[in-house]
Amino acid sequence: MSNRILVDREVAALGDLSREELAERWTKTYGHPPPKGARRDFLLRAAAWHLQASRLGGLSPDTRRMLRAATAQVKEKPAETRSGKAASELDPPASPVTRKQLSPGTRLVRDWNGRSHVVDVLEEGFAFEGRLHKSLTAIAHQITGAHWSGPRFFGL
């Protein structure tokens, strides 16, 4: 049997572990407990990645080289500009991110669980399934049954 098939079976078996068992595995692997509030799914993905990396070789040398170069580039960013003043002295304070305003007549389409959901932007709100909604968040909640940022759900 190929090494890949064996690894796939081992990864599948991780799905049977409890959150506590996955947390123990994290501690053995990384030498410290997982972050507080880390969910089971996150621990499962981390365990699966580590298992695959240890058995199949992990990141390629090219990928490691690119990551090292990107890290070095971020660390080497100059703290001062050409004028000798710190960037914080020259730049105005960061303004909050402003979302793009949607023009009436815009149509948003989002596929969710195999179904396309269409929202029309109106001057007075958002039309979805024959009802007027004040926010995209309310529509995202109606579609998913969970709290989502509406703009994020629709990719804005």
C-alpha positions in Angstrom: 0.0 0.0 0.0 1.4 3.4 -0.9 2.6 5.9 1.7 0.0 8.4 0.6 -2.9 6.0 1.2 -1.6 5.2 4.7 -1.3 8.9 5.5 -4.8 9.5 4.2 -6.1 6.8 6.6 -4.2 8.2 9.5 -5.6 11.7 8.8 -9.1 10.2 8.5 -8.6 8.5 11.9 -7.9 11.9 13.5 -11.5 12.8 12.9 -12.5 10.3 15.6 -10.4 12.1 18.3 -12.1 14.3 20.9 -11.1 17.9 21.3 -9.1 17.0 24.5 -7.2 14.3 22.6 -6.4 16.7 19.8 -5.2 19.3 22.4 -2.9 16.7 23.9 -1.5 15.9 20.4 -0.9 19.7 19.9 1.0 19.9 23.2 3.2 16.9 22.2 3.8 18.4 18.8 4.4 22.0 19.6 5.6 21.8 23.2 2.9 24.0 24.7 -0.9 23.9 25.0 -3.0 25.1 22.1 -4.3 28.7 22.1 -7.1 29.4 24.5 -10.5 29.0 22.8 -9.0 27.0 19.9 -11.8 25.0 18.4 -11.7 21.3 17.7 -11.8 21.9 13.9 -8.7 24.1 14.1 -6.9 21.5 16.3 -7.9 18.7 13.8 -6.5 20.7 10.8 -3.3 21.4 12.7 -2.9 17.7 13.6 -3.6 16.6 10.0 -1.1 19.1 8.6 1.6 18.1 11.0 1.0 14.4 10.3 1.1 14.9 6.5 4.2 17.2 6.8 6.1 14.7 8.9 5.2 11.7 6.7 5.3 13.4 3.2 8.0 16.0 3.7 6.3 19.3 4.6 7.1 22.5 2.7 9.3 22.4 -0.4 12.7 24.0 -0.2 11.5 26.7 -2.7 8.5 27.5 -0.5 10.7 27.7 2.6 13.1 30.0 0.8 10.2 32.3 -0.3 8.8 32.5 3.2 12.2 33.3 4.7 12.6 36.1 2.0 9.2 37.5 2.7 9.8 37.5 6.5 13.1 39.2 6.0 11.6 41.8 3.8 8.9 42.7 6.4 11.5 42.9 9.1 13.8 45.1 7.0 11.1 47.8 6.3 12.7 51.1 7.2 11.3 52.8 10.2 12.2 56.2 8.7 11.4 57.8 5.4 13.8 59.8 3.2 13.3 63.0 5.1 14.6 61.3 8.3 11.2 61.6 10.1 9.5 58.6 11.4 6.6 57.4 9.3 4.2 58.1 12.2 5.2 61.8 12.1 4.4 62.1 8.4 1.4 60.0 7.9 -2.0 61.1 9.1 -3.7 58.7 11.5 -5.3 55.8 9.8 -8.9 56.3 9.0 -11.4 53.5 9.5 -11.9 51.3 6.4 -14.8 52.6 4.5 -16.9 50.1 2.6 -17.8 50.7 -1.0 -21.3 52.0 -1.2 -23.6 49.9 -3.2 -25.6 51.6 -5.9 -29.3 50.9 -6.2 -29.8 48.4 -8.9 -26.8 46.3 -8.0 -27.4 42.6 -7.8 -25.5 40.4 -5.3 -25.3 36.7 -5.9 -23.9 34.2 -3.3 -23.9 30.4 -3.6 -24.4 28.8 -0.3 -24.9 25.0 0.2 -25.6 24.4 -3.4 -28.1 27.1 -3.8 -27.8 30.6 -5.4 -29.1 33.5 -3.3 -29.8 36.8 -5.1 -30.1 40.1 -3.3 -31.1 43.3 -5.1 -29.8 46.6 -3.7 -32.6 49.3 -3.5 -32.5 52.9 -2.2 -34.4 51.8 0.9 -32.5 48.6 1.6 -32.1 45.1 0.2 -34.6 42.9 -1.5 -34.3 39.2 -0.8 -36.9 36.6 -1.4 -39.7 39.1 -1.9 -38.9 41.0 1.4 -37.2 44.2 2.2 -34.3 44.0 4.6 -32.3 46.9 6.2 -29.0 45.1 6.2 -27.0 42.4 4.4 -26.2 40.9 7.8 -29.9 40.1 8.4 -30.0 38.4 5.0 -26.8 36.4 5.7 -28.2 35.3 9.0 -31.4 34.2 7.2 -29.5 32.2 4.7 -27.0 30.5 7.0 -28.8 30.4 10.3 -25.6 31.9 11.9 -24.3 35.3 12.6 -22.2 36.6 9.6 -21.0 40.0 8.6 -23.3 40.6 5.7 -20.7 42.5 3.6 -18.2 39.8 4.3 -20.7 37.0 3.4 -21.4 38.6 0.1 -17.7 39.3 -0.6 -17.7 43.1 -0.3 
